[in-house]
Amino acid sequence: MTPDLVIASETSRPDALRLIASFPFAVLLIDPALAIAGTNPAAEQVLGQSTRRLLGKSVASQIEFAESHVATRLGESDAQLFARDSAVRIGSQARRLDVMLAPVAGHPGWQMLILHESIGVEALGGERHGGDGTPLRAPEVLAHEIKNPLAGIRGAAQLLARSGDPRQRELTTLITSEVDRVTKLIDQMQTLSRRGAAPQTAFNVHEALRRAVAVLSTSGTAMPRVEEEFDPSLPPVLCSPDALVQVVLNLIGNAREACAGAASPRIAIRTRFASGIRLHGVSGEPPLPLPIEVRVSDNGQGVDTELGDRIFEPFVSGKPHGQGLGLALVQKLVREMSGRITYDRDEAAGLTHFRLHLPVAERRSDNRPAAAA
């Protein structure tokens, strides 16, 4: 018989709590005063106390989070949080746990706190601490639920294209091509752990950047003017075109969100030839030059300094409602293209920079990059 979830008040509790009583992760129901209002048996084991001893006690008195942004999010009743491999102290015991936090729908101020032995990267089929080659894959059911509406969107766009209105043709073509690209990306994510990198080919990096800006400009969300500083002499890069478009879409989309609150939102994209950047070889292979640099900059507040180098790890996010998968996917795709992605903050100028370095598609005998046609 499934045990009931013990709660503080029968009259104020959210409905259907019995459904999580046998959940294998520790689940705590947190009331608006940040006190423990309910736990499941797994939470009793993690906290080392019975539910009746825990009821009414503040979360802070039972769980100490080493990362201050986790405790801060707990105090924001509508916040969502996914913190992988977070340092936690329970009583006198220091532990590493995955921490998940979400508001309870229909019950303002109530939250669900979920704790589990760190599975963030392992659940994605990779190594701990963002090791190279971490396969990032979408759950099968999520992919199914995304691809079904995508098919409907594509069909609707095709019907609009048949109306004969030339003003709609450009947008419907953009819609169908983006649906095809996202569908293909989902297919790749489902099999990332079972396959090698996507086929690499020569591609104009400026085409990917302009494609991303066009998509974001028609997304219905305000898009600040994008300042372009492109070097037209750059050669094609060696990459997976679909993956490169996804990478720059994420970077420019993040920049748009980051500077949305600025008095004068600014996004700048620069491409240039940067000598001296190399990817260290493995198994005796020589270092791979990465001379093509794409820099996406914005004048937002930047990433929380406490996140530091962890921003590319799964489930680490600086956004109030972020899930922490966007930059993890970016890093995975960049690594598959033998590239490098870095982040830095220029406090003096008030700018955040993401720098993408990629190899060229072909090289001449004099070891200089061949110019693009």
C-alpha positions as CSV (number, residue, x, y, z in Angstrom):
1,M,0.0,0.0,0.0
2,T,1.4,3.4,-1.0
3,P,2.1,5.5,2.1
4,D,0.4,8.9,2.4
5,L,2.3,12.2,2.3
6,V,2.0,13.7,5.7
7,I,1.2,17.4,5.6
8,A,0.7,20.2,8.0
9,S,-2.9,21.3,7.2
10,E,-5.7,19.2,5.6
11,T,-7.5,22.4,4.7
12,S,-4.7,24.3,2.9
13,R,-2.8,21.6,1.2
14,P,-2.5,21.4,-2.6
15,D,-4.4,18.5,-4.1
16,A,-3.0,15.0,-5.2
17,L,0.0,15.0,-2.9
18,R,-0.4,11.3,-2.3
19,L,0.8,10.8,-5.9
20,I,4.4,11.7,-4.9
21,A,4.5,9.7,-1.7
22,S,6.4,6.8,-3.4
23,F,8.5,9.1,-5.6
24,P,12.1,7.9,-5.4
25,F,13.5,11.5,-5.0
26,A,13.2,13.5,-1.8
27,V,10.2,15.8,-2.1
28,L,9.5,18.6,0.3
29,L,6.4,20.8,0.3
30,I,7.3,24.4,1.3
31,D,4.7,26.8,2.5
32,P,4.8,30.6,1.8
33,A,6.7,31.2,5.1
34,L,9.5,28.8,3.8
35,A,8.6,26.2,6.4
36,I,8.3,22.5,5.7
37,A,4.7,21.6,5.3
38,G,5.1,18.1,4.0
39,T,7.6,15.5,3.0
40,N,7.6,12.1,1.3
41,P,9.4,9.0,2.7
42,A,12.4,9.6,0.5
43,A,12.8,13.1,2.1
44,E,12.7,11.5,5.6
45,Q,15.7,9.3,4.6
46,V,17.7,12.2,3.1
47,L,17.1,14.5,6.0
48,G,17.4,11.7,8.6
49,Q,14.2,12.7,10.5
50,S,10.6,11.7,10.5
51,T,8.0,13.9,8.8
52,R,6.3,14.8,12.0
53,R,9.6,16.2,13.4
54,L,10.2,18.2,10.3
55,L,6.7,19.8,10.0
56,G,6.8,23.5,10.6
57,K,10.6,23.9,10.7
58,S,12.2,26.3,8.3
59,V,14.0,24.9,5.4
60,A,17.1,26.9,6.3
61,S,17.3,25.2,9.7
62,Q,17.4,21.8,8.1
63,I,19.3,22.4,4.8
64,E,22.2,24.7,4.2
65,F,23.0,25.5,0.6
66,A,26.7,26.5,0.0
67,E,25.7,28.4,-3.2
68,S,23.9,31.6,-2.2
69,H,21.9,31.8,-5.4
70,V,20.1,28.5,-4.5
71,A,19.0,29.9,-1.2
72,T,18.0,33.2,-2.9
73,R,15.8,31.3,-5.4
74,L,14.1,29.5,-2.6
75,G,13.0,32.8,-1.2
76,E,11.4,33.7,-4.6
77,S,8.0,31.9,-4.5
78,D,7.6,31.9,-8.3
79,A,11.1,30.8,-9.1
80,Q,12.2,27.6,-10.8
81,L,15.7,26.2,-10.2
82,F,17.8,23.3,-11.5
83,A,21.1,23.2,-9.7
84,R,23.3,20.2,-10.6
85,D,25.8,18.7,-8.2
86,S,25.2,21.4,-5.6
87,A,27.0,21.5,-2.3
88,V,24.5,21.0,0.6
89,R,24.9,20.5,4.3
90,I,22.3,18.5,6.2
91,G,23.1,18.5,9.9
92,S,26.8,17.8,10.2
93,Q,27.0,16.0,6.9
94,A,28.2,17.7,3.7
95,R,26.7,16.2,0.5
96,R,26.5,16.8,-3.2
97,L,22.9,16.8,-4.4
98,D,20.9,17.8,-7.4
99,V,18.4,20.5,-6.3
100,M,15.2,21.2,-8.1
101,L,12.7,23.9,-7.1
102,A,9.3,24.7,-8.7
103,P,6.2,26.7,-7.7
104,V,3.0,24.7,-7.0
105,A,0.5,25.6,-9.7
106,G,-2.7,27.2,-8.4
107,H,-1.2,27.7,-4.9
108,P,0.6,31.1,-4.8
109,G,3.6,31.0,-2.5
110,W,3.8,27.2,-2.2
111,Q,6.9,25.4,-3.6
112,M,8.1,21.9,-4.2
113,L,11.8,21.2,-3.3
114,I,13.3,18.1,-4.8
115,L,16.6,16.6,-3.7
116,H,18.5,13.7,-5.1
117,E,22.0,12.3,-5.2
118,S,23.7,14.1,-8.1
119,I,22.4,12.7,-11.4
120,G,22.4,15.9,-13.5
121,V,25.1,14.9,-16.0
122,E,24.8,11.1,-15.5
123,A,21.1,11.3,-16.4
124,L,22.2,13.0,-19.6
125,G,24.7,10.1,-20.3
126,G,27.9,12.0,-19.6
127,E,30.6,12.6,-17.2
128,R,30.6,14.7,-14.0
129,H,31.7,18.3,-14.0
130,G,31.1,18.8,-17.7
131,G,33.9,16.6,-19.0
132,D,34.7,16.7,-22.7
133,G,32.4,14.6,-24.9
134,T,29.4,14.9,-22.5
135,P,26.5,13.6,-24.6
136,L,23.4,15.8,-24.1
137,R,20.2,14.1,-25.2
138,A,16.5,14.9,-24.9
139,P,14.1,12.4,-23.3
140,E,12.2,10.4,-25.8
141,V,8.8,11.5,-24.6
142,L,9.9,15.2,-24.6
143,A,11.1,14.9,-28.2
144,H,7.8,13.3,-29.2
145,E,5.8,16.1,-27.6
146,I,7.8,18.7,-29.4
147,K,7.9,17.1,-32.8
148,N,4.1,16.7,-33.0
149,P,3.2,20.4,-32.8
150,L,6.2,21.2,-35.0
151,A,4.6,19.0,-37.7
152,G,1.4,21.0,-37.4
153,I,3.2,24.3,-37.6
154,R,5.0,23.2,-40.8
155,G,1.7,22.1,-42.3
156,A,0.0,25.4,-41.5
157,A,3.0,27.3,-43.0
158,Q,2.7,25.3,-46.2
159,L,-1.0,26.1,-46.5
160,L,-0.3,29.8,-46.1
161,A,2.4,29.6,-48.8
162,R,-0.2,28.3,-51.2
163,S,-2.4,31.3,-50.7
164,G,-0.3,33.1,-53.4
165,D,0.5,36.2,-51.3
166,P,4.1,37.0,-52.1
167,R,4.4,39.0,-48.9
168,Q,3.8,35.8,-46.9
169,R,6.1,33.6,-48.9
170,E,9.3,34.8,-47.3
171,L,8.0,34.2,-43.8
172,T,6.4,30.8,-44.5
173,T,9.7,29.7,-46.1
174,L,11.5,30.8,-42.9
175,I,9.0,28.9,-40.8
176,T,9.2,25.6,-42.7
177,S,13.0,25.7,-42.8
178,E,13.3,26.4,-39.1
179,V,10.8,23.6,-38.3
180,D,12.9,21.3,-40.4
181,R,16.1,22.4,-38.7
182,V,14.7,22.1,-35.2
183,T,13.2,18.7,-36.0
184,K,16.5,17.5,-37.3
185,L,18.2,18.8,-34.2
186,I,15.8,16.9,-31.9
187,D,16.5,13.7,-33.9
188,Q,20.2,14.3,-33.3
189,M,19.7,15.0,-29.6
190,Q,17.9,11.7,-29.2
191,T,20.9,9.8,-30.5
192,L,23.8,11.9,-29.3
193,S,25.0,9.3,-26.9
194,R,25.0,6.6,-29.6
195,R,26.6,8.4,-32.5
196,G,29.6,10.5,-33.5
197,A,29.5,14.1,-34.4
198,A,27.2,15.3,-37.2
199,P,28.9,15.5,-40.7
200,Q,31.1,18.5,-41.0
201,T,31.2,20.7,-44.1
202,A,32.3,24.1,-45.3
203,F,29.9,26.8,-44.3
204,N,29.8,30.6,-44.3
205,V,29.6,31.7,-40.7
206,H,27.9,35.0,-41.7
207,E,25.1,33.1,-43.3
208,A,24.5,31.4,-39.9
209,L,24.6,34.7,-38.0
210,R,22.1,36.5,-40.4
211,R,19.8,33.4,-40.3
212,A,19.7,33.5,-36.5
213,V,19.0,37.3,-36.4
214,A,16.2,36.8,-39.0
215,V,14.6,34.1,-37.0
216,L,14.8,36.0,-33.7
217,S,13.5,39.2,-35.4
218,T,10.3,37.4,-36.4
219,S,9.7,35.6,-33.1
220,G,7.3,38.2,-31.7
221,T,9.7,39.4,-29.0
222,A,11.2,42.8,-29.3
223,M,14.7,42.6,-30.9
224,P,17.1,45.5,-30.4
225,R,19.2,46.6,-33.3
226,V,22.0,44.3,-33.9
227,E,25.4,45.9,-34.7
228,E,27.4,43.9,-37.2
229,E,31.1,44.1,-37.6
230,F,31.8,41.3,-40.1
231,D,35.1,40.6,-41.8
232,P,33.9,39.6,-45.4
233,S,37.3,38.0,-46.2
234,L,36.9,35.2,-43.7
235,P,37.0,31.7,-45.2
236,P,34.3,29.1,-44.7
237,V,34.4,27.3,-41.4
238,L,34.3,23.5,-40.9
239,C,31.1,22.8,-39.1
240,S,27.7,21.2,-39.1
241,P,25.6,24.0,-40.5
242,D,22.4,23.1,-38.6
243,A,24.4,22.9,-35.3
244,L,26.1,26.2,-36.0
245,V,22.8,28.0,-36.6
246,Q,21.5,26.5,-33.3
247,V,24.6,27.7,-31.5
248,V,24.4,31.3,-32.7
249,L,20.6,31.3,-32.2
250,N,21.2,30.5,-28.5
251,L,23.9,33.0,-28.1
252,I,22.1,35.9,-29.7
253,G,18.8,34.9,-28.0
254,N,20.5,34.9,-24.7
255,A,22.0,38.4,-25.5
256,R,18.5,39.7,-26.3
257,E,17.1,38.5,-23.0
258,A,20.2,39.7,-21.0
259,C,19.9,43.3,-22.3
260,A,16.1,43.6,-22.3
261,G,16.1,45.6,-19.1
262,A,18.8,48.0,-20.2
263,A,17.9,51.7,-21.0
264,S,19.3,51.3,-24.5
265,P,19.6,47.6,-25.3
266,R,22.6,46.8,-27.4
267,I,23.7,43.6,-29.2
268,A,26.9,43.5,-31.2
269,I,28.2,40.7,-33.3
270,R,31.8,40.7,-34.6
271,T,33.7,38.2,-36.7
272,R,37.4,38.3,-37.2
273,F,40.5,36.3,-37.9
274,A,42.2,35.5,-34.5
275,S,45.6,33.9,-34.7
276,G,47.1,31.9,-31.9
277,I,43.9,30.1,-30.8
278,R,44.4,26.3,-30.8
279,L,42.6,23.2,-29.7
280,H,45.0,20.8,-28.0
281,G,45.2,17.6,-29.8
282,V,44.7,14.1,-28.3
283,S,46.6,10.9,-28.8
284,G,49.6,12.6,-30.2
285,E,47.7,14.7,-32.7
286,P,48.9,18.2,-33.4
287,P,46.9,21.2,-32.0
288,L,44.1,22.3,-34.3
289,P,44.1,26.0,-35.2
290,L,40.8,27.8,-34.5
291,P,41.4,31.1,-36.3
292,I,37.7,32.1,-36.9
293,E,36.2,34.1,-34.0
294,V,32.6,35.0,-33.6
295,R,31.9,37.4,-30.7
296,V,28.4,38.0,-29.5
297,S,28.2,40.9,-27.0
298,D,25.4,42.6,-25.0
299,N,25.1,45.4,-22.5
300,G,23.1,43.4,-20.0
301,Q,24.1,42.9,-16.4
302,G,26.0,39.7,-17.2
303,V,26.1,36.3,-15.6
304,D,26.0,35.9,-11.8
305,T,29.7,35.9,-10.7
306,E,29.0,32.9,-8.4
307,L,28.2,30.8,-11.4
308,G,31.6,31.4,-12.8
309,D,32.8,28.7,-15.2
310,R,29.8,26.6,-14.5
311,I,27.5,28.4,-16.9
312,F,28.1,25.7,-19.6
313,E,27.1,22.9,-17.3
314,P,23.7,21.2,-17.5
315,F,21.1,22.6,-15.0
316,V,23.1,25.7,-14.2
317,S,21.3,28.8,-15.1
318,G,21.4,32.5,-14.2
319,K,17.8,33.1,-15.4
320,P,15.0,33.1,-12.8
321,H,13.0,30.5,-14.8
322,G,15.9,29.0,-16.7
323,Q,16.5,25.2,-16.9
324,G,20.2,25.5,-17.6
325,L,20.3,23.4,-20.8
326,G,20.8,26.1,-23.5
327,L,24.5,26.8,-22.9
328,A,25.2,23.1,-22.1
329,L,23.8,22.3,-25.6
330,V,25.9,25.1,-27.1
331,Q,29.1,23.7,-25.6
332,K,28.2,20.2,-26.7
333,L,27.6,21.2,-30.3
334,V,30.7,23.4,-30.4
335,R,32.8,20.6,-29.2
336,E,31.4,18.3,-31.9
337,M,32.6,20.9,-34.4
338,S,36.1,20.9,-32.8
339,G,35.5,24.4,-31.7
340,R,35.7,26.3,-28.4
341,I,33.2,28.6,-26.6
342,T,34.2,31.0,-23.8
343,Y,32.6,33.7,-21.7
344,D,34.0,36.9,-20.3
345,R,32.7,40.1,-18.8
346,D,34.1,43.6,-19.4
347,E,32.9,45.5,-16.3
348,A,34.5,48.8,-17.4
349,A,32.5,48.8,-20.7
350,G,29.5,47.1,-19.2
351,L,29.6,44.4,-21.8
352,T,29.2,40.6,-21.7
353,H,31.1,38.6,-24.4
354,F,30.6,35.1,-25.7
355,R,33.4,34.1,-28.0
356,L,33.1,31.2,-30.5
357,H,36.3,29.9,-32.1
358,L,36.1,27.5,-35.1
359,P,38.4,25.8,-37.6
360,V,38.6,26.8,-41.2
361,A,37.2,24.4,-43.9
362,E,40.3,24.3,-46.0
363,R,43.9,25.4,-45.8
364,R,46.4,26.2,-48.5
365,S,49.9,24.8,-48.6
366,D,51.3,28.0,-47.1
367,N,49.2,27.4,-44.0
368,R,47.1,30.5,-44.5
369,P,43.3,30.2,-44.6
370,A,41.8,30.1,-48.1
371,A,39.6,33.1,-48.9
372,A,35.8,32.5,-49.2
373,A,34.4,32.5,-52.7
